[in-house]
Amino acid sequence: MNGGGYVIVTLVVPFLSTQIGKMTAFFQLFCFGLLAAAGNLAGGLLITRSHSSSRKKLIYLVALGAGFMLAAVFLEVIPEITSQWPGNLTTAMAWLLAGYLLLQLAEHTLAPHFHFGEEVHTEEVSRHGVATTAVLALSVHSFFDGVVIATGLLINFRLGLLLFIAIMLHKIPEGFTVASIMLTSGRGVRAAHRASLLIAAATFAGILSVTLFQPAVKYTLPFSAGVTLYVAASDLIPEVNHGGGARTSLLVFAGVALFYLTHLLLHSALE
């Protein structure tokens, strides 16, 4: 190979390799976003087309997801944060706290009535603006679900897959919740499906925002850890404690065990 050809190869091959890597990451993000959005839509369909016995079983998925998410935050994300923020962990923990408090603001300060699971307080959600603010709060929640997925995947595939599974476990209950709010407020089945579509789109928007501003991943990692911790500890666990017995509570521990098993399998497969 002559000198000119060698120079072209040394310039073009790394460029193509980088572009293919970016396309692969984008394709992974797109697929994860599509699956997460499908979970929201499935949850919306569940409440309008299933029997009440099927709906009650959702609490098992909520409990499993809560345990998996808690384990993911403490055993995978926080150790990754410490490696990303050497010598400046206080700032990182401030970002984590900000993520936690943002969902508290969205779901229980700006929204006058919100809880995870099936909505049964007809009089409360029928008040003017209550259903709308609850749906908007859940849209914020869903947006940051997308942020969590994209942040993990852009750091490394193993972390992204673990966080995707954590988010995915509560996506059907999330879609179920938003559709339930609309039905209980008297808006009808079509409005319930539109609300499920809205939060599905919000998940994609969260993924897209991180993809477009990748240098922010260092900050969205601790921030998304706070969001995930809030969803698990303040959204899902209270619903488990309120709506289930000892068997349901045990599924929280099963979720932790499922995380650890998945963690071990991914470490052995990807390293």
Protein Blocks (a to p, Z undefined) as FASTA:
>chain_A
ZZklmmmmmmmmmmmmmmmmmmmmmmmmmmmmmmmmmmmmmmmmmmmmccfklmmmmmmm
mmmmmmmmmmmmmmmmmmmmmmmmghilmmmmmmmmmmmmmmmmmmmmmpmbdcedjdfb
lmlmmpghklmmmmmmmmmmmmmmmmmmmmmmmmpmklmmmmmmmmmmmmmmmmmmmmmm
mmmnonojklmmmmmmmmmmmmmmmmmmmmmmmmlmmmmmmmmmmmmmmmmmmmmmmmmm
mmpcfklmmmmmmmmmmmmmmmmmmmmmmZZ
